[in-house]
Amino acid sequence: MDVSLIRVNINNREIAATDDKTILQIALENGIDIPNLCYSQKTKPYGSCGLCVVEVEGNPKLVRACSTFPYDGMIIKTNTKRTIAARKTALELLSSDHRGDCRPPCVNACPAHTDCQGYVGLIANGQYDEAIKLVKRLYLCLQALVEFVLIPVKANVGVVKWINLLP
């Protein structure tokens, strides 16, 4: 695929970019904030959250900045009354069926029957000793121990503390 140099206008700011990047990527690289939840550099864009919508001159519909590739001369507006209203609606829809706390699939079928959510919450609050005590109360399979316990503890309190707390 040939990559071409293009010029886009985002919020009245002329920007040179390549056509292999999305509107969101170009905006972020140039210090222009566009709200988003589902965008990740590690995955292919798919635009599921709908928070990154922008207006493109000449297009009657809002487009998702995370999955739209610009063309030369494209004029983009990121913070209009229309985009703000659409983002508010998208956020309301996302939160309308939300339990107030993320519940990954492993909550219902954890192979180790652990309280990973409680553990992560304790770590996030700096309560490392309490987190270790919570995990030590449970019988863990080796895979869950490595993935959900050892790695986060190493990142937060160090290997030495983890080894000293093993039964």
Buried (B, 14 or more C-beta within 10 A) or exposed (E): EEEEEBEBBBBEEEBEBEBEBBBBBBBBEEEBEBBBBBBEEEEEBEBEBBBBBBBBEEEEEBBBBBBBBBEEEBBBBBBBEEBEEBBEEBBEEBEEEEEEEEEEEBEEEBEBEBBBBEBBBBBEEEBBEBBBEBBEEBEBEEEBBEBBBBEBBEEBBEEEBBEEBEE
